[in-house]
Amino acid sequence: MEKVRIDLNENSYDILIGTNISNDLNVLIDKGSEHNFIITDKNVDRLYGSSLDTFGGYDKIVIEPGEDSKSIHVVTDILEQMLNKGASRKSKVIAFGGGVVGDLAGFCSAIYMRGISFIQVPTTLLSQIDSSVGGKTGINLLHCKNSVGAFHQPDKVIIDIRFLHTLPSRELLSGIGEIIKYGIIYDYKFLKYIIENIDEIKKCNDEIMLYVVKRCCEIKAEIVSQDEKEKGLRKILNFGHTIGHALEGITGFSKYTHGEAVIIGMYHETIMARRLGLIDEKYAEEILSFLEDLNINLDIGGYPDSELHRWMLKDKKNIEGKVSFILPVREGQVSEVLLDEDEIFLK
Ligand SMILES: NC(=O)c1ccc[n+]([C@@H]2O[C@H](COP(=O)([O-])OP(=O)(O)OC[C@H]3O[C@@H](n4cnc5c(N)ncnc54)[C@H](O)[C@@H]3O)[C@@H](O)[C@H]2O)c1
């Protein structure tokens, strides 16, 4: 089993990564004697619910799969179930699922009785390499991504690579989008590794995935340890997300997975960096051709600029009406630029 430590000012924790390590959650999770809760979604419950039975001594709350569950109504429902079933300040929540379950269950633990502890057991590639690490929890309001939330760090993250084998290929690709992001924002050698091994990554080769997931967690842990509350460095994780979140919002979360939206966002934000003269032609071409080879539809010409801009204006990082973009500037490095509408759409 691999271990990555995330060191924060007030609490530090381990990210445990391995194959079949979730077979023995009892050993990995100190349940204590209190009433604990596993929060999961219907798909994950259907696939893995029975394997949790050996875990015992918990209540299970099963939500509908999908981004629509990241809503205030589902939060209310979960909190009411926890209260009715006697959850106390010493209870633990185990988030067992993808990023939707992690963000939602994490947020419920952040606010239930002013905060109880929780453990992340992520089951999608995206949640294993990104959303389960770093303590951002939250929900959407009026289709505005993560507009309500809290920083609330888990006690531990338990990552079992075996869960990836049942992921639909579209969900795998969604996670691959965020993997590529780490290479571009932080580690060019890692980007090269991803480009060289993309076929094995798509096939979910255990050995390669173990390395890839661990490297992504290391990078995220290094970034979050330096800037837990996103005052500076942590913003680099948002490369591709300004356009990505706008696309998710404009389509009401119905057209793209989160990672697909981020891939399209990284593509168009790289073009933007090239147009602004921030990145050299050769490196821009290397990023763009790799993203083109992923075979997703990168065309966003059908969305009116004014609509895209309206969604971009909801971004938390914007300053004085200017939209914040994280753009690639050189190998393994990105930089924040603030742009007004004319500069974004070249009017
Ligand atoms: N908190 C953060 O730092 C952070 C970072 C990135 C993304 N996010 C959030 O994460 C969410 C996206 O997460 P996601 O991509 O994991 O989506 P998801 O949670 O919706 O999962 C995708 C689909 O895969 C299914 N699934 C989960 N595990 C499976 C498995 N092992 N086998 C088969 N099917 C499985 C789910 O039921 C769902 O249908 C978004 O809401 C995004 O905003 C949060």
Ligand as a Chemical Component Dictionary entry (heavy atoms), coordinates in Angstrom:
data_LIG
# 
_chem_comp.id                   LIG 
_chem_comp.type                 NON-POLYMER 
_chem_comp.pdbx_formal_charge   0 
_chem_comp.three_letter_code    LIG 
# 
loop_
_chem_comp_atom.comp_id 
_chem_comp_atom.atom_id 
_chem_comp_atom.alt_atom_id 
_chem_comp_atom.type_symbol 
_chem_comp_atom.charge 
_chem_comp_atom.model_Cartn_x 
_chem_comp_atom.model_Cartn_y 
_chem_comp_atom.model_Cartn_z 
_chem_comp_atom.pdbx_ordinal 
LIG N1  N1  N 0  -13.941 19.014 -4.108  1  
LIG C1  C1  C 0  -13.072 19.152 -5.088  2  
LIG O1  O1  O 0  -11.915 19.571 -4.880  3  
LIG C2  C2  C 0  -13.466 18.762 -6.493  4  
LIG C3  C3  C 0  -12.487 18.677 -7.489  5  
LIG C4  C4  C 0  -12.880 18.240 -8.760  6  
LIG C5  C5  C 0  -14.205 17.912 -9.014  7  
LIG N2  N2  N 1  -15.123 18.024 -8.010  8  
LIG C6  C6  C 0  -16.533 17.647 -8.245  9  
LIG O2  O2  O 0  -16.591 16.249 -8.489  10 
LIG C7  C7  C 0  -17.809 15.983 -9.193  11 
LIG C8  C8  C 0  -17.532 14.997 -10.314 12 
LIG O3  O3  O 0  -17.079 13.794 -9.739  13 
LIG P1  P1  P 0  -17.101 12.436 -10.571 14 
LIG O4  O4  O 0  -16.527 12.674 -11.902 15 
LIG O5  O5  O -1 -16.520 11.407 -9.693  16 
LIG O6  O6  O 0  -18.656 12.207 -10.849 17 
LIG P2  P2  P 0  -19.795 11.338 -10.097 18 
LIG O7  O7  O 0  -19.607 11.330 -8.655  19 
LIG O8  O8  O 0  -21.065 11.876 -10.643 20 
LIG O9  O9  O 0  -19.542 9.878  -10.666 21 
LIG C9  C9  C 0  -19.698 9.628  -12.041 22 
LIG C10 C10 C 0  -20.586 8.407  -12.297 23 
LIG O10 O10 O 0  -19.850 7.229  -12.007 24 
LIG C11 C11 C 0  -20.603 6.378  -11.138 25 
LIG N3  N3  N 0  -19.619 5.607  -10.385 26 
LIG C12 C12 C 0  -18.919 5.974  -9.298  27 
LIG N4  N4  N 0  -18.004 5.043  -8.992  28 
LIG C13 C13 C 0  -18.145 4.043  -9.881  29 
LIG C14 C14 C 0  -17.475 2.819  -10.079 30 
LIG N5  N5  N 0  -16.437 2.433  -9.342  31 
LIG N6  N6  N 0  -17.889 2.023  -11.100 32 
LIG C15 C15 C 0  -18.911 2.415  -11.913 33 
LIG N7  N7  N 0  -19.569 3.576  -11.776 34 
LIG C16 C16 C 0  -19.187 4.391  -10.773 35 
LIG C17 C17 C 0  -21.473 7.318  -10.360 36 
LIG O11 O11 O 0  -22.604 6.657  -9.860  37 
LIG C18 C18 C 0  -21.819 8.357  -11.427 38 
LIG O12 O12 O 0  -22.897 7.886  -12.204 39 
LIG C19 C19 C 0  -18.307 17.334 -9.707  40 
LIG O13 O13 O 0  -19.417 17.718 -8.951  41 
LIG C20 C20 C 0  -17.157 18.268 -9.466  42 
LIG O14 O14 O 0  -17.562 19.591 -9.240  43 
LIG C21 C21 C 0  -14.774 18.435 -6.764  44 
# 
loop_
_chem_comp_bond.comp_id 
_chem_comp_bond.atom_id_1 
_chem_comp_bond.atom_id_2 
_chem_comp_bond.value_order 
_chem_comp_bond.pdbx_ordinal 
LIG N1  C1  SING 1  
LIG C1  O1  DOUB 2  
LIG C1  C2  SING 3  
LIG C2  C3  SING 4  
LIG C2  C21 DOUB 5  
LIG C3  C4  DOUB 6  
LIG C4  C5  SING 7  
LIG C5  N2  DOUB 8  
LIG N2  C6  SING 9  
LIG N2  C21 SING 10 
LIG C6  O2  SING 11 
LIG C6  C20 SING 12 
LIG O2  C7  SING 13 
LIG C7  C8  SING 14 
LIG C7  C19 SING 15 
LIG C8  O3  SING 16 
LIG O3  P1  SING 17 
LIG P1  O4  DOUB 18 
LIG P1  O5  SING 19 
LIG P1  O6  SING 20 
LIG O6  P2  SING 21 
LIG P2  O7  DOUB 22 
LIG P2  O8  SING 23 
LIG P2  O9  SING 24 
LIG O9  C9  SING 25 
LIG C9  C10 SING 26 
LIG C10 O10 SING 27 
LIG C10 C18 SING 28 
LIG O10 C11 SING 29 
LIG C11 N3  SING 30 
LIG C11 C17 SING 31 
LIG N3  C12 SING 32 
LIG N3  C16 SING 33 
LIG C12 N4  DOUB 34 
LIG N4  C13 SING 35 
LIG C13 C14 SING 36 
LIG C13 C16 DOUB 37 
LIG C14 N5  SING 38 
LIG C14 N6  DOUB 39 
LIG N6  C15 SING 40 
LIG C15 N7  DOUB 41 
LIG N7  C16 SING 42 
LIG C17 O11 SING 43 
LIG C17 C18 SING 44 
LIG C18 O12 SING 45 
LIG C19 O13 SING 46 
LIG C19 C20 SING 47 
LIG C20 O14 SING 48 
# 
